[in-house]
Amino acid sequence: MELTPTPTTAPATVNKTKQKIRTKRKHRSPLQLAVMYLLLFIVMCLMVGPFLWLLSTALKSGHENIFAYPPSLIPQDITLSNFAKVMDTFPFWRYLFNSTFVAVITVILNILLCSLAAYPLARMKFRGKNLVFLLIISTMMIPFQLVMIPIYILSLELGLQNTYAGVILPHATTAFGIFLMRQAFLTVPYELEESARMDGCNSFQIWWRIIMPLVRPSVVTLAIFTFVMSWSDFLWPLIILNDESMYTLPLGVNALAGNFSANWRLIAAGSVLSVLPIIIFFILMQRHFIDGAMKGAVKG
């Protein structure tokens, strides 16, 4: 008998919570709303401002002075030639493929390995479980720079230099991912697991068919954080890779800055191209991400 996972939060409870939020908003004074929106606008400018300035620089033509004072955010003559020149100057598509492959495989491995490690810590009973979890969490206090040299020596001994495996494996699982998935697994009622065992499901089937679909928002959250971390990682690929054909986009943009140290338009265009995949990935996943935040705020 195949079980169909049921959500732990009732729709009526969610609707009731949303109604309370709307009621609370109605009771706010105009001054409170003005202050709140002002703070939100300031935070938005701090977050979006640097990217808009980067995009403006990338769209400016060669005859415009990008260091003019007062600065101009809107280009006088918008051009896309900087993006085309960047793609023709260095192997952009090769670097894009390398970054995409590394990021996607890192996300898949993190979801699988972190959830497999978190499942026994959350759902099984064995001696020393809390101690194991405490030791895993304590590794979050160790900076990567401290273990970077031992990992590099081990990678050389295993012949992983200039390979995708050498870039991916050190980030294949993280203590943060194990912590996030364990906390998500703890929210699933044990009655579902007991019912699945009565129907003949083993631990692996319960993890894959029952638990994982119920914690999908947490899985998406882990995927977003892992994708951003892997895509923007610069230090470890710089150390483990010396073959330019294996470079990721951050390394390619850094090489671009070295080749065109005086042409900030090309550097800005390359930076914009390297940031766009992260924005696209978040836009595609934000519905599940926000849905997870809303469900996490409701105790069902």
SELOFI-152095 format. One record per residue (C-alpha): x, y, z. Coordinates in steps of 0.5 Angstrom, whole numbers, plus 2048, in hexadecimal, padded with zeros to 3 digits. Layout:
% residues N
xx,yy,zz
X,Y,Z
...
% end
This chain:
% residues 300
xx,yy,zz
800,800,800
803,807,7FE
802,80C,803
801,813,800
804,819,805
7FF,81D,808
801,824,80A
802,825,812
7FF,82C,812
7F8,82D,810
7F6,832,80B
7F1,835,810
7F6,836,815
7FA,83A,810
7F4,83E,80D
7F3,840,815
7FA,842,816
7FA,846,80F
7F4,849,812
7F7,84B,818
7FD,84E,814
7F8,853,810
7F4,855,816
7FB,857,81A
7FD,85B,814
7F6,85F,814
7F7,861,81B
7FE,864,819
7FE,86C,819
800,870,813
807,872,816
808,86B,818
807,869,811
80B,86F,80E
811,86D,813
811,865,811
811,867,809
816,86C,80A
81B,867,80E
819,862,808
81B,867,803
821,868,806
823,861,807
821,860,7FF
826,865,7FD
82B,862,801
82A,85B,7FE
828,85D,7F7
82C,863,7F6
833,860,7F5
830,85B,7F0
82D,861,7EC
833,865,7EC
837,85F,7E9
831,85E,7E4
832,865,7E2
839,865,7E1
838,85F,7DD
833,862,7D8
837,869,7D7
83B,86A,7D0
842,86C,7D0
842,873,7CF
83E,874,7D6
842,875,7DC
840,870,7E1
844,874,7E7
840,87B,7E5
83E,87F,7EB
838,87F,7ED
838,878,7EB
832,876,7E6
82E,870,7E7
82B,870,7E0
82F,86F,7DA
82F,874,7D5
830,86F,7CF
82E,868,7D1
832,863,7CE
833,85B,7CE
839,85B,7CB
83D,85A,7D1
839,854,7D2
83B,851,7CB
842,853,7CC
843,84F,7D3
840,849,7D0
845,84A,7CA
84B,84B,7CE
84B,845,7D3
848,83E,7D2
841,841,7D6
83D,83B,7D4
842,836,7D6
843,839,7DD
83B,83A,7DD
83B,832,7DC
840,831,7E2
83C,835,7E7
836,832,7E5
838,82B,7E5
83C,82C,7EC
836,830,7EF
830,82B,7ED
834,825,7EF
836,828,7F6
82F,82A,7F7
82D,822,7F6
832,81F,7FA
830,824,800
829,823,7FF
82A,81B,7FF
830,81B,804
82D,820,809
827,81D,809
829,816,80A
82E,818,810
828,81C,813
823,816,813
826,812,818
827,818,81C
820,81A,81C
81C,814,81C
820,80E,81F
822,80C,826
829,80A,827
82E,80B,82D
833,812,82C
82E,815,827
82E,81C,82A
836,81B,82B
836,81A,823
832,820,821
836,824,826
83C,822,823
839,824,81C
837,82A,81E
83D,82C,821
841,82C,81B
83D,832,818
842,836,81D
848,834,819
849,838,813
84B,835,80C
852,838,80C
854,834,812
853,82E,80F
854,830,807
85B,82E,807
85A,826,80A
854,826,805
859,828,7FF
85E,823,801
859,81E,801
856,820,7FB
85D,820,7F8
85F,819,7FA
858,816,7F7
85A,81A,7F1
854,81E,7F1
857,825,7EE
854,828,7E8
84E,823,7E9
847,825,7EA
847,820,7F0
84D,824,7F3
848,82A,7F3
842,827,7F5
844,822,7FB
846,826,800
83F,82A,800
83B,823,7FF
838,824,806
838,829,80B
836,829,812
831,82F,811
82E,82A,80C
82D,825,811
82B,82A,816
825,82C,812
823,826,80F
823,823,816
81F,829,819
81A,828,813
819,820,814
817,821,81C
811,825,819
80E,81F,816
809,81B,81A
80C,814,81D
805,811,81B
806,812,814
80D,80E,815
809,808,819
804,808,814
809,807,80E
80C,801,812
806,7FE,813
805,7FE,80C
80C,7FA,80B
810,800,809
817,800,80B
81B,806,80E
81E,808,807
817,808,804
814,80C,80A
81A,811,809
819,812,801
811,811,800
80E,814,807
813,819,80A
817,81C,804
810,81E,801
80E,821,807
814,826,809
814,828,801
815,82F,803
81B,82E,808
81E,82A,802
81D,830,7FD
820,835,803
826,830,803
827,830,7FC
827,838,7FB
82C,839,800
830,833,7FD
830,836,7F6
832,83D,7F8
838,83A,7FC
83A,836,7F7
839,83A,7F1
83D,840,7F5
842,83C,7F8
849,83F,7F6
84E,83D,7FB
84E,835,7FA
84D,835,7F2
853,83A,7F2
857,835,7F6
855,82E,7F3
855,831,7EC
85B,833,7E7
858,831,7E1
854,837,7DE
850,832,7DA
84D,830,7E1
84C,837,7E4
845,839,7E6
842,840,7E5
845,843,7EB
84C,841,7E9
84A,843,7E2
848,84A,7E4
84E,84B,7E8
852,849,7E2
84E,84E,7DE
850,854,7E4
857,852,7E3
857,852,7DB
853,859,7DB
855,85C,7E1
853,863,7DE
84D,861,7DB
848,861,7E1
842,860,7DC
844,859,7DA
846,857,7E1
83F,85A,7E3
83B,856,7DD
83F,850,7DF
83D,851,7E6
836,852,7E4
836,84B,7E0
839,847,7E6
833,84A,7EA
82D,849,7E6
82D,841,7E7
82C,842,7EE
826,847,7ED
823,842,7E8
824,83C,7ED
821,840,7F3
81B,843,7EF
819,83C,7ED
81A,839,7F4
817,83F,7F8
810,83D,7F8
812,836,7FC
817,83A,800
811,83F,802
80C,83A,803
811,836,808
812,83D,80C
80A,83D,80C
809,836,80E
80F,837,813
80B,83C,817
805,838,818
805,833,81D
801,82D,81B
% end
